[in-house]
């Protein structure tokens, strides 16, 4: 939802929250993310989306990867 697909669109966060809620309401139960896809943007977004709904999904993540050239 971010980084690899270009700059965020206007209303990015609210649109992505609606999209993920729609996916969960449509019985999507497996969400996969990583800090490498942001950095950090998608995991923070999923944290907001899953408040009160986390028992309905399985969340996978990856960590410890580095992309050369990113300043932390």
Residue pairs with C-beta under 8 A, 6 or more apart in sequence:
1 12
1 16
1 19
1 37
1 41
1 42
1 45
2 8
2 12
2 37
2 38
2 41
2 42
3 37
3 38
3 39
3 41
4 37
9 15
13 45
13 48
16 45
16 49
17 45
17 48
17 49
20 31
20 45
20 46
20 49
21 49
21 53
23 31
24 49
24 53
24 56
24 57
28 57
29 56
29 57
29 58
30 57
30 58
30 60
31 46
31 57
31 58
31 59
31 60
32 59
32 60
32 61
33 42
33 43
33 46
33 59
33 60
33 61
34 42
34 43
34 61
34 62
34 63
34 65
35 43
35 61
35 62
35 63
35 65
36 62
36 65
36 67
38 44
39 70
43 61
46 59
50 57
50 59
